[in-house]
Amino acid sequence: IPSKEIPGLISFRMDWLDLLEKLMRCSQCRIAKYCSAKCQKKAWQDHKRECKCLKSCKPRYPPDSVRLLGRVVFKLMQETPSESEKLYSFYDLESNINKLTEDKKEGLRQLALTFQHFMREEIQDASQLPPSFDIFEAFAKVKIPVGSKGVQLL
């Protein structure tokens, strides 16, 4: 998009790129990024288990949707619900399985296999997952098909 159509777009892109270059990486997995040491320390409880999984699958890192579901699982495994969970839980989300084509379902099956591989350092078998948790169903909750093309919102 030429800058004359959207004033300041080039400047915004440059600012964004500068910001990305300044982000600090997790010293262990080298994947997670933080704006400061303070933010990194604050996020460590949420990142610790993910970090272990990321290190175990190096250099073939999973897609963001797999990492997202991993973080959801780790949150569900915590004994104390977060403030937002007091309003809604992951289980309240609508599954979209019935709206998926067979091709999309096959894609979710592949993501489920990738998820199992990614999580193997922390979760060795399905009995360690939260009660009544179904990986395939969970991906159908976080990947929402919209329209005929199947746009994914993450």
C-alpha positions in Angstrom: 0.0 0.0 0.0 1.5 3.3 -1.0 2.0 5.7 1.8 -0.1 8.4 0.1 -3.2 6.2 0.6 -2.6 5.7 4.3 -0.6 8.6 5.8 2.0 7.4 8.3 1.9 3.7 7.3 5.6 3.6 6.4 6.5 5.3 9.7 4.2 2.9 11.6 5.9 -0.1 9.9 9.3 1.2 10.7 8.4 1.9 14.4 6.9 -1.6 14.6 10.1 -3.2 13.1 12.3 -1.1 15.5 10.2 -2.4 18.4 10.5 -6.0 17.3 14.3 -5.7 17.1 14.5 -4.4 20.6 12.4 -7.2 22.2 14.4 -9.5 24.6 14.3 -13.2 23.9 13.8 -15.9 26.6 17.4 -17.0 27.4 16.3 -20.7 27.5 14.0 -21.3 24.5 15.0 -18.2 22.5 11.4 -18.1 21.1 9.3 -16.0 23.5 10.0 -12.3 23.4 9.6 -9.6 26.0 9.7 -5.8 26.1 11.7 -5.8 29.4 13.3 -8.0 32.1 10.4 -7.0 34.3 7.8 -8.3 31.8 9.8 -11.5 31.3 9.9 -12.1 35.0 6.2 -11.4 35.3 5.4 -13.8 32.5 7.7 -16.6 33.7 4.9 -18.6 35.5 2.9 -18.7 32.3 6.0 -19.4 30.1 7.9 -21.9 32.2 6.2 -25.1 31.1 5.8 -23.8 27.5 9.6 -23.1 27.5 10.4 -26.7 28.4 8.2 -27.9 25.5 9.8 -25.4 23.1 13.3 -26.5 24.0 12.4 -30.1 23.4 11.1 -29.6 19.9 13.9 -27.4 18.7 14.5 -26.6 15.8 11.0 -27.6 14.5 8.8 -25.2 16.5 5.0 -25.7 16.3 2.6 -23.1 14.8 1.2 -20.4 17.1 -2.2 -22.2 17.4 -0.4 -25.2 19.0 1.4 -22.9 21.4 -1.8 -21.1 22.2 -3.6 -24.4 23.1 -0.6 -25.5 25.1 -0.9 -22.3 27.2 -4.7 -22.9 27.6 -4.0 -26.5 28.8 -1.4 -25.3 31.3 -3.9 -22.7 32.6 -6.7 -25.3 32.9 -4.3 -27.5 34.9 -3.8 -24.8 37.5 -5.8 -25.4 40.6 -6.7 -21.7 41.2 -8.9 -20.2 38.4 -7.8 -16.8 37.1 -10.0 -13.7 37.4 -11.3 -14.1 33.8 -12.2 -17.8 34.4 -14.6 -16.7 37.1 -16.7 -15.2 34.3 -16.2 -17.7 31.6 -14.1 -20.9 31.2 -12.5 -22.5 28.2 -15.2 -25.1 28.4 -17.9 -22.4 27.8 -16.5 -21.7 24.3 -18.5 -23.1 21.4 -17.0 -26.0 19.4 -17.1 -25.5 15.7 -16.6 -29.1 14.6 -20.0 -29.3 13.0 -19.1 -26.3 10.8 -15.9 -27.8 9.4 -15.4 -29.6 6.1 -13.6 -32.9 6.1 -10.4 -31.2 4.8 -10.5 -28.8 7.8 -11.1 -31.7 10.2 -8.1 -33.4 8.7 -6.1 -30.2 9.3 -7.2 -30.2 12.9 -6.2 -33.8 13.3 -2.7 -32.9 12.1 -2.6 -30.0 14.6 -3.7 -32.4 17.3 -0.7 -34.7 16.5 1.6 -31.7 16.5 0.2 -30.6 19.8 0.8 -34.1 21.3 4.4 -34.0 20.1 4.9 -30.4 21.4 3.5 -31.2 24.8 5.3 -34.6 25.4 7.8 -33.1 27.8 5.0 -32.0 30.2 2.2 -34.4 29.4 3.1 -37.9 28.5 -0.4 -39.3 28.1 -4.1 -38.2 27.9 -4.7 -39.0 31.6 -2.6 -36.0 32.5 -4.8 -33.6 30.6 -7.5 -31.7 32.4 -10.7 -33.8 32.9 -13.0 -34.1 29.9 -10.4 -32.3 27.7 -10.4 -33.4 24.0 -7.5 -32.1 21.9 -9.4 -32.2 18.6 -12.5 -30.5 20.2 -10.2 -27.8 21.7 -8.7 -26.9 18.4 -12.2 -26.6 17.0 -12.8 -24.0 19.7 -9.7 -21.9 19.0 -9.8 -22.1 15.2 -13.0 -20.5 14.0 -14.0 -20.8 10.3 -15.6 -17.7 8.9 -17.2 -17.5 5.5 -16.4 -19.9 2.6 -12.7 -19.5 2.8 -12.3 -20.5 6.5 -10.4 -17.6 8.0 -8.8 -18.5 11.3 -9.0 -16.2 14.2 -6.4 -16.8 16.9 
